[in-house]
């Protein structure tokens, strides 16, 4: 029980650290991280920063790449000239072009496009060649089937012609009379 009394003596509701509702301090201001562009340019990120929606603070490499090739002022000018619904696509294109320019300073995206067009042409040529081979094989198959049918007709005609002269008993006596037809399939 003494411990309860001790707690009661130390607890004083009037000296509580929780403030009354009337005197509550304002909530702490939400600290917003500057966009990647402003962070890299070491400037204050304004509320209406034109770069903030397209260069989030979590992806600084995106702005660094575009800034290296185009420069911050050119990026800002381009975004200001475009309607808002086209800006995200423009930023994506600038970043892609900047990456291509860094990889290939002479040709940039044009080099990538030429390479892809060459691959498409090569693949179209391979496809045409494969289709020609298929047509050739289909022709060979048709010729082979025609030859097989002709050979079968040659062997059937004498057999049918000769069997008309024979009576039923000759087929029963000679089990090898159809040997020619069997040899075609084995």
C-alpha positions as CSV (number, residue, x, y, z in Angstrom):
1,X,0.0,0.0,0.0
2,X,2.8,2.3,0.6
3,X,3.7,2.2,-3.0
4,X,0.2,3.5,-3.9
5,X,0.6,6.3,-1.5
6,X,4.0,7.1,-2.9
7,X,2.6,7.2,-6.4
8,X,-0.2,9.5,-5.2
9,X,2.2,11.9,-3.7
10,X,4.3,12.1,-6.8
11,X,1.4,12.4,-9.2
12,X,0.1,16.0,-9.3
13,X,-2.6,16.7,-11.9
14,X,-2.0,20.4,-11.9
15,X,1.7,20.0,-12.8
16,X,0.9,17.5,-15.6
17,X,2.8,18.0,-18.8
18,X,-0.3,17.6,-21.0
19,X,-1.5,21.1,-21.9
20,X,-5.1,22.1,-21.7
21,X,-7.0,22.3,-25.0
22,X,-7.1,26.1,-24.9
23,X,-3.4,26.5,-24.6
24,X,-2.2,23.8,-26.9
25,X,0.8,24.7,-29.1
26,X,0.4,24.6,-32.8
27,X,1.2,21.3,-34.5
28,X,4.8,21.1,-35.7
29,X,5.1,22.1,-39.3
30,X,5.3,19.3,-41.8
31,X,8.8,19.3,-43.0
32,X,8.6,18.6,-46.7
33,X,11.7,17.4,-48.3
34,X,12.8,19.5,-51.3
35,X,12.4,17.9,-54.7
36,X,15.5,16.2,-56.2
37,X,16.1,19.1,-58.5
38,X,16.1,21.7,-55.8
39,X,18.2,19.5,-53.6
40,X,20.8,19.0,-56.3
41,X,20.7,22.7,-57.2
42,X,20.9,23.6,-53.5
43,X,18.0,26.0,-53.6
44,X,14.9,26.3,-51.6
45,X,12.0,24.3,-53.0
46,X,9.0,26.5,-53.3
47,X,5.4,25.3,-52.9
48,X,4.7,25.7,-56.6
49,X,8.1,24.3,-57.8
50,X,7.6,23.3,-61.5
51,X,10.2,20.5,-61.1
52,X,8.8,18.9,-57.9
53,X,6.0,16.8,-59.5
54,X,8.5,15.2,-62.0
55,X,11.7,14.9,-59.9
56,X,10.7,13.4,-56.5
57,X,13.2,13.5,-53.7
58,X,13.4,9.7,-53.8
59,X,14.9,9.6,-57.3
60,X,17.8,12.2,-57.5
61,X,19.5,10.3,-60.3
62,X,16.6,11.1,-62.7
63,X,17.3,14.9,-62.4
64,X,21.0,14.5,-62.3
65,X,21.0,12.7,-65.6
66,X,18.7,15.2,-67.3
67,X,20.6,18.2,-65.7
68,X,23.9,16.9,-67.0
69,X,22.8,16.9,-70.6
70,X,20.1,19.7,-70.8
71,X,20.8,22.0,-67.8
72,X,18.3,23.1,-65.3
73,X,17.2,26.3,-67.0
74,X,16.5,24.5,-70.3
75,X,14.4,21.9,-68.4
76,X,12.4,24.6,-66.6
77,X,11.9,26.5,-69.9
78,X,10.7,23.4,-71.7
79,X,8.3,22.5,-68.9
80,X,6.9,26.1,-68.7
81,X,6.2,26.1,-72.4
82,X,4.2,22.8,-72.3
83,X,0.6,22.2,-71.1
84,X,0.5,20.4,-67.8
85,X,-0.8,17.2,-69.2
86,X,2.3,16.8,-71.4
87,X,5.0,17.6,-68.9
88,X,5.3,14.1,-67.4
89,X,5.9,12.6,-70.9
90,X,8.4,15.4,-71.7
91,X,10.4,14.7,-68.6
92,X,10.4,11.0,-69.4
93,X,11.6,11.7,-72.9
94,X,14.3,14.1,-71.6
95,X,15.6,11.6,-69.1
96,X,15.7,8.9,-71.8
97,X,17.5,11.1,-74.3
98,X,19.9,12.2,-71.6
99,X,20.8,8.6,-70.8
100,X,21.2,7.9,-74.5
101,X,23.5,10.9,-74.9
102,X,25.6,9.9,-72.0
103,X,26.0,6.4,-73.4
104,X,26.6,7.6,-77.0
105,X,27.5,11.4,-77.1
106,X,27.5,11.5,-80.9
107,X,24.2,9.8,-81.9
108,X,22.2,9.6,-78.7
109,X,18.7,8.3,-79.3
110,X,19.2,8.3,-83.1
111,X,21.9,5.7,-82.7
112,X,19.6,3.5,-80.7
113,X,16.8,4.0,-83.3
114,X,19.2,3.1,-86.2
115,X,20.4,0.0,-84.3
116,X,16.8,-1.2,-83.7
117,X,15.8,-0.5,-87.3
118,X,18.7,-2.6,-88.5
119,X,17.6,-5.4,-86.2
120,X,14.1,-5.2,-87.5
121,X,15.4,-5.5,-91.1
122,X,17.6,-8.4,-90.2
123,X,14.7,-10.2,-88.5
124,X,12.4,-9.5,-91.5
125,X,15.0,-11.0,-93.8
126,X,15.3,-14.1,-91.6
127,X,11.5,-14.4,-91.5
128,X,11.2,-14.2,-95.3
129,X,14.0,-16.8,-95.7
130,X,12.2,-19.1,-93.3
131,X,8.9,-18.6,-95.1
132,X,10.5,-19.4,-98.4
133,X,12.0,-22.6,-96.9
134,X,8.6,-23.6,-95.6
135,X,7.0,-23.1,-99.1
136,X,9.9,-25.1,-100.6
137,X,9.4,-28.0,-98.2
138,X,5.7,-27.9,-98.7
139,X,6.3,-28.3,-102.5
140,X,8.7,-31.1,-101.9
141,X,6.2,-32.8,-99.7
142,X,3.5,-32.5,-102.3
143,X,5.9,-33.9,-105.0
144,X,6.8,-36.8,-102.7
145,X,3.1,-37.6,-102.0
146,X,2.4,-37.5,-105.7
147,X,5.2,-39.9,-106.4
148,X,4.1,-42.3,-103.6
149,X,0.5,-42.2,-105.0
150,X,1.8,-42.9,-108.5
151,X,3.9,-45.9,-107.3
152,X,0.9,-47.2,-105.4
153,X,-1.2,-46.9,-108.5
154,X,1.4,-48.8,-110.6
155,X,1.5,-51.7,-108.2
156,X,-2.3,-51.9,-107.7
157,X,-3.3,-52.0,-111.3
158,X,-1.5,-55.2,-112.2
159,X,-2.6,-56.8,-109.0
160,X,-6.2,-55.9,-109.6
161,X,-6.0,-56.9,-113.3
162,X,-4.5,-60.3,-112.4
163,X,-6.8,-60.9,-109.5
164,X,-9.8,-60.6,-111.8
165,X,-8.6,-63.7,-113.6
166,X,-8.0,-65.6,-110.4
167,X,-10.7,-67.3,-108.5
168,X,-11.3,-66.9,-104.8
169,X,-9.4,-70.1,-103.9
170,X,-6.1,-68.7,-105.2
171,X,-6.1,-65.9,-102.6
172,X,-6.8,-68.3,-99.8
173,X,-4.0,-70.6,-101.0
174,X,-1.4,-67.9,-101.5
175,X,-1.0,-65.7,-98.4
176,X,1.8,-63.7,-100.0
177,X,-0.3,-62.3,-102.9
178,X,-0.3,-58.9,-101.4
179,X,3.4,-58.8,-100.6
180,X,4.0,-55.9,-103.1
181,X,1.6,-53.6,-101.2
182,X,3.1,-54.4,-97.9
183,X,6.6,-53.7,-99.1
184,X,5.7,-50.2,-99.9
185,X,5.0,-49.3,-96.3
186,X,7.9,-51.1,-94.7
